[in-house]
Amino acid sequence: MLLLPVSAAFMAQPATAQQRAVVAQHEVRSMSLNSSNGLTPGATLWAEVIATPGALGATVTLGQSGVRLVLKEAGAGRYVGHHVVRRADRIDPMQLMMVQVNYRGDASAARNYFYPPGFQALATGSPHAGRPVPPRAPPVAAVPVVESFAVLPAGRLAPGSELHFRLAGTPKATATVEIPGVVRGLVLRESGRGVYEGSYTVRRADNLRSFDSAVATFARGSLATTANLDLKGAIDAPRGRDGRDDRREDRRDGRDGRDDRREGRDDRQQSRDHQPPQVTAVAPANGEVVDERRRTRITARLADAGSGIDAGSVRLTVDGLDVTQNTEVTAEQVRYREELGSGRHSAELVVRDKAGNTTRTAWSFQVR
């Protein structure tokens, strides 16, 4: 039996002599057909068509077999569908496949394609037809990991002061910083392998009491991770009325003018932790295709080298729905299991450590 990989290498070739487009502005650009095990009963055929976006529907008819794959638009101009080969199917790979895409106003576009060579070998008795070809999984992008995020201030915060941000994590990514109410989109450039640096000079128009926190967005491809940094514990900025620290209020917080040192010791230790938690080994991985016949497992590993993971802060959202209550959460991992419908799904995991540093990781996968 021929095992065909899900790969763009098996692109169906257009039968150019029979190509037609009913309406000029709509066109079918390409088609690919792949299989889990040739044309044997029980094998799954996957079809992908690239055509003008916005169609009402699209189909692929497999020659004169009567088998028709109904495609849905999975992305702008990308139509996908599948068919499980039945024992009664009589699919002849030497015939032509016809793609038809229908648009509003009775407009449509159609194009004929030859089967890929691997399918045609089944009919011609090629010696390669009986050799299974190992399937190649599509490349999976890794979630970018933030190892540390810190700021190095130059003395007391004032107009003209320079804040130097430094982020360490996955190499060859993009990093930006936002100080809410002050600046957004501050670019950190990779100065060394996995080390990103950038500076911000305080302007005279800036409200110095807005320098409470900084948020780093760390992205690689379609995946992004965010990390929060508590600036109040890292820089000497005015917090009280008229730029004063309002020591009188601070004095009342401790008995006889003293801070409660025993209770504050842990807080000071946590304030020195500027490393956000790490989220790794998310599953299903970004872009992965999983089988709908099983309950989908969503898992991730958690780690924090500083103050430790605050398990009560973990939030898992699937397709915009908070599923944390049904999720098993520990300081080391997150586990969630649900029978998701076929199609594309998104997940977002928010984790905070005991010092308040936050990591937000988002990814997507597909269930078939």
RAURWO-V634841 format. One record per residue. N is the residue number from 1. PHI is phi in whole degrees, -180 to 180 (none if undefined). PSI is psi in whole degrees, -180 to 180 (* if undefined). D_FIRST is the distance of its C-alpha to the first C-alpha in whole Angstrom. Layout:
BEGIN
{{N & PHI & PSI & D_FIRST} {N & PHI & PSI & D_FIRST}}
END
This chain:
BEGIN
{{1 & none & 146 & 0} {2 & -91 & 126 & 4} {3 & -105 & 110 & 6} {4 & -96 & 130 & 10} {5 & -74 & 151 & 13} {6 & -78 & 90 & 16} {7 & -145 & 147 & 18} {8 & -68 & -9 & 20} {9 & -66 & -26 & 19} {10 & -93 & 66 & 17} {11 & -88 & 130 & 20} {12 & -68 & 141 & 20} {13 & -92 & 133 & 23} {14 & -70 & 141 & 25} {15 & -86 & 89 & 27} {16 & -61 & -29 & 30} {17 & -67 & -25 & 32} {18 & -109 & 12 & 31} {19 & -72 & 140 & 32} {20 & -151 & 153 & 35} {21 & -133 & 117 & 36} {22 & -66 & -41 & 39} {23 & -121 & 130 & 41} {24 & -60 & -36 & 41} {25 & -77 & -10 & 41} {26 & -108 & 135 & 38} {27 & -149 & 153 & 35} {28 & -100 & 121 & 31} {29 & -95 & -39 & 30} {30 & -161 & 165 & 27} {31 & -148 & 144 & 23} {32 & -132 & 145 & 20} {33 & -131 & 130 & 17} {34 & -136 & 163 & 14} {35 & -144 & 152 & 11} {36 & -81 & -23 & 10} {37 & -164 & 61 & 6} {38 & 60 & -136 & 6} {39 & -113 & 22 & 8} {40 & -73 & 150 & 7} {41 & -55 & 133 & 11} {42 & 95 & -14 & 12} {43 & -73 & 149 & 10} {44 & -103 & 126 & 13} {45 & -99 & 134 & 14} {46 & -116 & 131 & 17} {47 & -120 & 140 & 20} {48 & -133 & 130 & 23} {49 & -124 & 134 & 26} {50 & -106 & 120 & 29} {51 & -149 & 180 & 32} {52 & -58 & 132 & 35} {53 & -65 & 164 & 36} {54 & 85 & 21 & 38} {55 & -74 & 153 & 36} {56 & -76 & -28 & 36} {57 & -176 & 162 & 33} {58 & -147 & 147 & 30} {59 & -138 & 155 & 27} {60 & -126 & 119 & 24} {61 & -101 & 124 & 23} {62 & -88 & 88 & 20} {63 & 56 & -137 & 21} {64 & -101 & 19 & 23} {65 & -77 & -17 & 20} {66 & 84 & -2 & 23} {67 & -83 & 126 & 21} {68 & -130 & 126 & 23} {69 & -95 & 125 & 22} {70 & -91 & 125 & 26} {71 & -106 & 149 & 26} {72 & -121 & 150 & 29} {73 & -78 & 109 & 31} {74 & -89 & -19 & 30} {75 & -158 & 178 & 32} {76 & -60 & 106 & 35} {77 & 78 & 9 & 33} {78 & -115 & 115 & 29} {79 & -114 & 130 & 28} {80 & -132 & 153 & 25} {81 & -167 & 168 & 23} {82 & -144 & 165 & 19} {83 & -149 & 134 & 18} {84 & -95 & 123 & 16} {85 & -66 & 127 & 14} {86 & -97 & 161 & 16} {87 & -63 & -30 & 15} {88 & -81 & -11 & 18} {89 & -68 & 138 & 17} {90 & -122 & 79 & 16} {91 & -95 & 123 & 15} {92 & -107 & 109 & 15} {93 & -71 & -4 & 15} {94 & -88 & -8 & 17} {95 & -87 & 176 & 20} {96 & -94 & 151 & 22} {97 & -103 & 139 & 22} {98 & -114 & 128 & 25} {99 & -102 & 131 & 26} {100 & -133 & 130 & 30} {101 & -122 & 125 & 32} {102 & -107 & 138 & 35} {103 & -123 & 176 & 38} {104 & -65 & 155 & 42} {105 & 71 & 30 & 44} {106 & 63 & 16 & 42} {107 & -83 & 146 & 40} {108 & -155 & 166 & 37} {109 & -138 & 142 & 34} {110 & -140 & 154 & 31} {111 & -157 & 141 & 29} {112 & -98 & 145 & 26} {113 & -134 & 146 & 23} {114 & -80 & 153 & 20} {115 & -65 & 151 & 17} {116 & -60 & 155 & 16} {117 & -55 & -34 & 15} {118 & -63 & -35 & 11} {119 & -73 & -41 & 11} {120 & -65 & -28 & 13} {121 & -64 & -25 & 11} {122 & -65 & -35 & 9} {123 & -86 & -28 & 12} {124 & -89 & -8 & 14} {125 & 74 & 29 & 11} {126 & -61 & 144 & 12} {127 & -63 & -17 & 11} {128 & -83 & -9 & 10} {129 & -67 & -30 & 7} {130 & -92 & 3 & 5} {131 & -99 & 115 & 7} {132 & -64 & 138 & 6} {133 & -102 & 120 & 10} {134 & -58 & 131 & 12} {135 & -70 & 142 & 13} {136 & -105 & 119 & 17} {137 & -72 & 144 & 19} {138 & -64 & 148 & 22} {139 & -61 & 139 & 26} {140 & -110 & 124 & 28} {141 & -75 & 138 & 31} {142 & -86 & 146 & 34} {143 & -67 & 128 & 37} {144 & -66 & 134 & 40} {145 & -109 & 130 & 42} {146 & -94 & 117 & 46} {147 & -88 & -36 & 48} {148 & -159 & 153 & 51} {149 & -146 & 118 & 53} {150 & -144 & 164 & 57} {151 & -129 & 141 & 60} {152 & -117 & 98 & 63} {153 & -79 & 158 & 66} {154 & -106 & 86 & 69} {155 & 72 & -158 & 72} {156 & -70 & 140 & 73} {157 & -68 & 127 & 71} {158 & -162 & 163 & 73} {159 & -54 & 131 & 73} {160 & 97 & -14 & 72} {161 & -67 & 148 & 70} {162 & -114 & 125 & 67} {163 & -100 & 123 & 64} {164 & -106 & 115 & 61} {165 & -95 & 142 & 58} {166 & -139 & 126 & 55} {167 & -126 & 137 & 52} {168 & -120 & 137 & 49} {169 & -180 & -150 & 45} {170 & -62 & 133 & 42} {171 & -69 & 162 & 43} {172 & 57 & 45 & 42} {173 & -120 & -176 & 43} {174 & -119 & 140 & 45} {175 & -132 & 131 & 48} {176 & -132 & 157 & 51} {177 & -127 & 141 & 54} {178 & -125 & 133 & 56} {179 & -109 & 103 & 59} {180 & -52 & 130 & 60} {181 & 84 & -4 & 63} {182 & -124 & -61 & 63} {183 & -152 & 150 & 60} {184 & -139 & 154 & 57} {185 & 75 & 24 & 54} {186 & -72 & 118 & 56} {187 & -84 & 130 & 53} {188 & -102 & 126 & 53} {189 & -99 & 146 & 52} {190 & -75 & 104 & 50} {191 & -86 & -22 & 52} {192 & -151 & 177 & 50} {193 & -62 & 111 & 47} {194 & 77 & 9 & 46} {195 & -116 & 124 & 50} {196 & -121 & 131 & 51} {197 & -135 & 150 & 55} {198 & -169 & 158 & 57} {199 & -128 & 154 & 61} {200 & -132 & 129 & 62} {201 & -98 & 125 & 66} {202 & -65 & 129 & 68} {203 & -92 & 159 & 70} {204 & -65 & -29 & 73} {205 & -81 & -9 & 72} {206 & -71 & 142 & 70} {207 & -84 & 111 & 70} {208 & -64 & -24 & 70} {209 & -80 & -1 & 70} {210 & -88 & -5 & 66} {211 & -85 & 64 & 65} {212 & -94 & -38 & 64} {213 & -152 & 161 & 60} {214 & -130 & 143 & 57} {215 & -121 & 121 & 54} {216 & -99 & 132 & 51} {217 & -108 & 119 & 48} {218 & -115 & 114 & 45} {219 & -126 & 148 & 42} {220 & -147 & 112 & 39} {221 & 66 & -132 & 37} {222 & -89 & 1 & 37} {223 & -103 & 143 & 38} {224 & -142 & 144 & 41} {225 & -127 & 138 & 44} {226 & -114 & 150 & 47} {227 & -137 & 134 & 50} {228 & -99 & 145 & 54} {229 & -129 & 127 & 57} {230 & -81 & 105 & 60} {231 & -73 & -26 & 62} {232 & -62 & -31 & 65} {233 & -90 & -2 & 65} {234 & -115 & -25 & 64} {235 & -129 & 158 & 67} {236 & -97 & 87 & 71} {237 & -112 & 147 & 71} {238 & -64 & 134 & 74} {239 & -117 & -21 & 73} {240 & -96 & -176 & 76} {241 & -66 & 138 & 79} {242 & 61 & 29 & 80} {243 & 82 & 5 & 78} {244 & -94 & 161 & 79} {245 & -80 & -3 & 77} {246 & 53 & 60 & 79} {247 & -65 & -24 & 80} {248 & -63 & -39 & 83} {249 & -71 & -38 & 80} {250 & -64 & -35 & 78} {251 & -66 & -35 & 81} {252 & -74 & -19 & 81} {253 & -69 & -26 & 78} {254 & -113 & 147 & 79} {255 & -65 & 130 & 82} {256 & 57 & 36 & 85} {257 & 81 & 6 & 83} {258 & -104 & 144 & 80} {259 & -74 & 144 & 77} {260 & -72 & 90 & 75} {261 & -64 & -35 & 74} {262 & -65 & -42 & 72} {263 & -77 & -28 & 70} {264 & -84 & -12 & 70} {265 & -62 & -43 & 68} {266 & -65 & -39 & 65} {267 & -63 & -39 & 65} {268 & -69 & -36 & 66} {269 & -65 & -40 & 63} {270 & -70 & -33 & 61} {271 & -66 & -21 & 62} {272 & -83 & -6 & 62} {273 & -88 & 106 & 58} {274 & -111 & 12 & 56} {275 & -97 & 119 & 53} {276 & -71 & 159 & 50} {277 & -62 & 157 & 48} {278 & -107 & 132 & 44} {279 & -115 & 117 & 41} {280 & -133 & 170 & 38} {281 & 53 & 45 & 34} {282 & -69 & 143 & 34} {283 & -145 & 138 & 31} {284 & -60 & 149 & 29} {285 & -70 & 163 & 30} {286 & -59 & 126 & 31} {287 & 83 & -3 & 28} {288 & -73 & 148 & 25} {289 & -106 & 124 & 23} {290 & -118 & 161 & 23} {291 & -84 & 131 & 22} {292 & -76 & -9 & 25} {293 & -76 & -11 & 24} {294 & -117 & 158 & 26} {295 & -72 & 128 & 29} {296 & -71 & 131 & 29} {297 & -103 & 125 & 31} {298 & -111 & 119 & 34} {299 & -135 & 160 & 35} {300 & -159 & 152 & 37} {301 & -102 & 141 & 39} {302 & -119 & 147 & 43} {303 & -156 & 149 & 45} {304 & -153 & 123 & 49} {305 & -87 & -6 & 51} {306 & -102 & -107 & 54} {307 & -78 & -13 & 56} {308 & 99 & 157 & 53} {309 & -71 & 134 & 50} {310 & -90 & 95 & 52} {311 & -59 & -31 & 50} {312 & -71 & -13 & 52} {313 & -91 & -12 & 51} {314 & -67 & 132 & 47} {315 & -132 & 128 & 46} {316 & -116 & 127 & 42} {317 & -120 & 130 & 42} {318 & -121 & 121 & 39} {319 & 53 & 40 & 39} {320 & 82 & -1 & 42} {321 & -107 & 128 & 43} {322 & -73 & 114 & 45} {323 & -113 & 20 & 43} {324 & -59 & -39 & 45} {325 & -62 & -27 & 46} {326 & -101 & 16 & 43} {327 & -110 & 137 & 42} {328 & -85 & 117 & 42} {329 & -123 & 129 & 44} {330 & -130 & -179 & 46} {331 & -74 & -8 & 47} {332 & -113 & -24 & 44} {333 & -157 & 166 & 41} {334 & -128 & 134 & 40} {335 & -134 & 132 & 38} {336 & -144 & 141 & 37} {337 & -135 & 131 & 35} {338 & -157 & 149 & 34} {339 & -89 & 95 & 32} {340 & -86 & 150 & 32} {341 & -74 & 166 & 30} {342 & -68 & 149 & 28} {343 & 124 & -172 & 29} {344 & -88 & 138 & 30} {345 & -130 & 153 & 33} {346 & -122 & 150 & 36} {347 & -136 & 147 & 37} {348 & -140 & 130 & 41} {349 & -121 & 125 & 42} {350 & -115 & 125 & 46} {351 & -132 & 136 & 47} {352 & -126 & 145 & 51} {353 & -94 & 178 & 53} {354 & -72 & -11 & 56} {355 & -93 & -3 & 58} {356 & 96 & -2 & 56} {357 & -71 & 136 & 54} {358 & -122 & 140 & 51} {359 & -123 & 131 & 47} {360 & -122 & 122 & 45} {361 & -123 & 131 & 41} {362 & -128 & 142 & 39} {363 & -156 & 174 & 36} {364 & -140 & 159 & 33} {365 & -152 & 175 & 29} {366 & -127 & 138 & 27} {367 & -110 & 130 & 26} {368 & -117 & * & 23}}
END
